[in-house]
Amino acid sequence: MIPQNFDYAAPTSLQEALGLLANENAKPLAGGMSLIPLMKFRFATPEQIVDLGRLPDLNSVREENGELHIGAMATHYEIESSPLIRSKCPLLAQTAASIGDVQVRNMGTIGGSCAHADPAADYPAALFALDAKFKLAKAGAERTVPVEEFFVDTFSTALEPGEIIVEVIVPVEASSTGTSYQKMAHPASGFAVVGVAVRLGQGLTRVGVTGLAGKAFRANAVEEHLDPSKIAEGVSPNSDLFASAEYRTQLARIYAARAIKEAQSRTS
């Protein structure tokens, strides 16, 4: 339960941080909710930790050209409680409020959570429903990647060596759009056994799912007719000691139906 020795750096500018992360043996530290436990078990053994906590630009939230730009170091609590996010993207605020417990929400960050890409994490379901984008940066380059391309597989993303998430970009919702995130939380970890995010509006239907399969996904089959029974179509449901594939699939259908019903009640 003791990590190997490592060097610690606390850069005060993004460019300084990216320069340090160009070293293949360096790892970025955001909230530490995922990296620190991995280091304690020595599943991760970086030679240097680059603490992103002193980069003020990475926890800002701003509205620009019909989109919200959310800094990667914004904590779950900051997203949950931000008046701008609550009014302009309530689905993301609702999702953040459902994560873990108070301590986790105070320390964990949206960028760290998404970069870790746990298949039972909450944010990916909402981000698929929101058609989100990720602004990524490494030394000398930056790019924007849509959510469909960002989450590659279990604990695997499109991030390249030395690259970090700078911003998560989501749309400003029309007042007529109805959204909902519904989950069954694991009683020990708080992660989603299944979680379903729904976004409904004029000519708009999006359903994002987490916990059911090896990675989060957009449930296109459900979107076509708002039919929760099709939520596992095209995926291989997870099975573990807590929930078999059959049980998890049935849970996903139930929570999809609840999310659809609540989203419909919020449309105008």
C-alpha positions in Angstrom: 0.0 0.0 0.0 3.0 2.3 -0.4 3.9 3.8 -3.8 7.4 3.7 -5.2 9.5 6.8 -4.9 8.7 9.6 -7.4 9.6 13.2 -8.1 6.9 15.8 -7.6 6.3 19.0 -9.6 3.7 21.7 -9.2 3.8 23.9 -12.3 2.0 27.2 -12.3 1.4 27.5 -16.1 -0.1 25.1 -18.6 2.9 25.3 -20.9 5.2 24.4 -18.0 3.0 21.4 -17.1 2.9 20.2 -20.7 6.7 20.5 -21.0 7.1 18.3 -17.9 4.5 15.8 -19.2 6.5 15.4 -22.4 8.6 13.0 -20.3 7.1 9.6 -20.9 7.7 8.6 -17.2 5.6 11.5 -15.9 1.9 11.3 -15.0 -0.5 14.2 -14.4 -2.3 14.5 -11.1 -5.8 16.0 -11.0 -8.0 15.1 -8.1 -6.1 12.0 -7.3 -9.2 9.8 -6.9 -7.9 7.2 -9.4 -4.2 7.7 -9.7 -3.3 7.7 -6.0 -5.0 4.3 -5.3 -3.3 2.8 -8.4 0.1 4.1 -7.2 -0.5 2.6 -3.7 -1.1 -0.8 -5.3 1.8 -0.2 -7.7 -0.4 -0.7 -10.7 0.9 2.7 -11.7 4.6 3.5 -11.1 5.4 7.0 -12.5 8.8 8.4 -11.9 7.4 11.9 -11.7 4.0 13.4 -10.7 2.9 16.6 -12.3 0.3 18.3 -10.1 -2.2 20.3 -12.2 -3.8 21.8 -9.1 -2.1 25.2 -9.4 -3.2 25.9 -13.0 -6.1 28.4 -12.5 -7.2 28.3 -16.1 -8.1 24.6 -15.9 -11.0 25.0 -13.4 -12.8 27.9 -15.1 -16.4 27.6 -16.5 -17.4 30.0 -19.3 -20.0 30.4 -22.0 -18.9 31.0 -25.6 -20.8 30.8 -28.9 -23.6 28.6 -27.5 -21.3 26.2 -25.7 -20.0 25.8 -22.1 -16.3 25.4 -21.8 -15.5 23.6 -18.5 -12.0 23.4 -17.3 -10.7 19.9 -16.8 -9.8 20.7 -13.1 -13.3 21.7 -12.2 -14.4 19.5 -9.3 -17.6 17.5 -9.3 -18.9 19.8 -6.6 -18.1 22.9 -8.6 -20.0 21.4 -11.6 -22.9 20.4 -9.4 -23.2 23.8 -7.8 -22.2 26.2 -10.7 -25.1 28.5 -11.4 -24.0 28.7 -15.0 -24.0 24.9 -15.5 -27.2 24.4 -13.5 -29.0 26.9 -15.7 -27.4 26.2 -19.1 -26.6 22.4 -18.9 -28.6 20.9 -16.0 -27.9 17.3 -17.2 -24.2 17.7 -16.3 -25.0 19.3 -13.0 -27.4 16.5 -12.1 -24.8 13.9 -13.1 -22.0 15.5 -11.0 -24.3 15.5 -8.0 -24.7 11.8 -8.2 -21.0 11.0 -8.1 -19.6 9.2 -5.1 -19.8 11.0 -1.8 -19.1 14.5 -0.5 -15.4 13.9 -0.2 -15.1 12.5 -3.7 -17.1 15.4 -5.1 -14.9 17.9 -3.4 -11.7 16.4 -4.7 -12.4 14.6 -7.9 -12.4 16.5 -11.3 -14.2 16.1 -14.5 -10.9 15.8 -16.5 -9.4 13.2 -14.2 -12.6 11.1 -14.3 -12.9 11.2 -18.0 -9.2 10.5 -18.6 -9.4 7.5 -16.3 -12.3 6.1 -18.4 -13.8 3.8 -15.8 -16.6 1.9 -17.5 -18.8 2.6 -14.5 -18.1 6.3 -14.2 -21.1 8.7 -14.4 -19.9 11.5 -16.6 -19.5 9.6 -19.9 -23.3 8.8 -20.1 -24.1 12.5 -19.8 -21.4 13.5 -22.2 -22.6 11.1 -24.9 -26.1 12.5 -24.5 -24.7 16.0 -24.8 -22.6 15.3 -27.9 -19.7 16.7 -25.9 -16.2 17.5 -27.1 -12.8 17.4 -25.4 -10.1 20.0 -25.9 -6.8 18.2 -25.5 -3.3 19.6 -25.4 0.3 18.4 -25.2 3.6 20.3 -25.7 3.4 22.2 -29.0 -0.1 21.0 -30.1 -3.7 21.0 -29.2 -6.8 19.4 -30.8 -10.5 18.8 -30.2 -12.0 15.3 -30.1 -15.7 14.4 -30.1 -16.9 12.1 -27.3 -17.5 9.2 -29.7 -13.8 9.2 -30.5 -12.5 10.0 -27.0 -13.7 6.9 -25.1 -11.9 4.0 -26.8 -12.4 1.0 -24.5 -12.2 0.0 -20.8 -9.8 2.5 -19.1 -8.7 3.5 -22.6 -9.0 6.9 -24.3 -7.8 8.8 -27.3 -5.2 10.7 -25.1 -1.7 10.4 -26.5 1.4 10.3 -24.4 2.0 13.6 -22.7 -1.5 14.8 -23.6 -4.1 16.1 -21.1 -7.7 17.2 -21.2 -7.8 21.0 -21.0 -11.6 21.5 -21.4 -14.8 19.6 -21.7 -17.2 21.4 -24.1 -21.0 20.9 -23.9 -23.9 22.7 -25.6 -26.0 25.4 -23.9 -29.4 23.8 -23.7 -32.6 25.3 -25.1 -35.2 26.0 -22.4 -37.5 23.5 -24.1 -35.0 20.6 -23.8 -35.7 18.0 -21.2 -32.9 16.0 -19.6 -32.4 13.3 -16.9 -29.7 11.1 -15.5 -30.8 8.0 -13.6 -28.5 5.4 -12.0 -28.3 2.5 -9.7 -25.3 3.2 -7.5 -23.1 0.4 -6.2 -23.7 0.4 -2.5 -19.9 0.3 -1.7 -18.2 2.4 -4.3 -21.0 4.7 -5.5 -20.1 3.9 -9.1 -22.9 3.2 -11.6 -24.0 -0.4 -11.8 -25.9 1.2 -14.6 -26.5 4.8 -15.4 -28.6 6.3 -18.2 -28.6 9.9 -19.4 -31.5 11.1 -21.7 -31.8 14.4 -23.6 -34.9 15.2 -25.5 -35.8 18.3 -27.5 -37.2 19.6 -30.7 -35.9 17.0 -33.2 -33.4 15.9 -30.7 -33.1 12.5 -29.0 -29.9 11.3 -27.2 -29.4 8.4 -24.8 -26.0 7.8 -23.1 -25.3 4.7 -21.1 -22.6 3.8 -18.6 -22.0 0.7 -16.5 -23.7 -1.7 -18.8 -20.8 -2.5 -21.1 -17.0 -2.3 -21.3 -17.2 1.4 -22.0 -19.9 4.1 -22.1 -21.9 4.4 -25.3 -24.7 6.1 -27.1 -27.8 3.9 -27.3 -28.9 4.5 -30.9 -31.4 1.7 -30.9 -33.2 3.2 -27.9 -33.2 6.7 -29.5 -35.0 5.5 -32.6 -38.3 4.8 -30.9 -37.6 5.7 -27.2 -37.7 1.9 -26.5 -35.8 1.0 -23.3 -36.0 -2.7 -24.2 -33.3 -2.1 -26.9 -30.7 -0.6 -24.5 -28.3 -3.6 -24.7 -28.6 -4.0 -28.5 -25.2 -4.2 -30.1 -23.2 -4.5 -26.8 -21.9 -7.2 -24.5 -23.3 -6.5 -21.0 -20.8 -6.7 -18.1 -21.1 -9.5 -15.5 -19.5 -9.5 -12.1 -20.0 -10.6 -8.5 -22.6 -7.9 -7.9 -24.7 -8.1 -11.1 -24.9 -10.7 -13.8 -25.2 -9.6 -17.4 -28.9 -10.5 -17.4 -29.6 -8.5 -14.2 -27.5 -5.5 -15.4 -29.4 -5.5 -18.7 -32.8 -5.5 -16.9 -31.6 -2.7 -14.6 -30.5 -0.7 -17.6 -34.0 -1.1 -19.2 -35.6 0.1 -15.9 -33.4 3.1 -15.5 -33.7 4.1 -19.1 -37.4 4.1 -18.8 -37.2 6.3 -15.7 -34.8 8.7 -17.4 -37.0 8.9 -20.5 -40.1 9.6 -18.4 -38.4 12.3 -16.4 -36.8 14.0 -19.5 -40.2 14.0 -21.2 -41.8 15.7 -18.1 -39.2 18.4 -18.4 -39.7 19.3 -22.0 -41.8 22.3 -22.9 
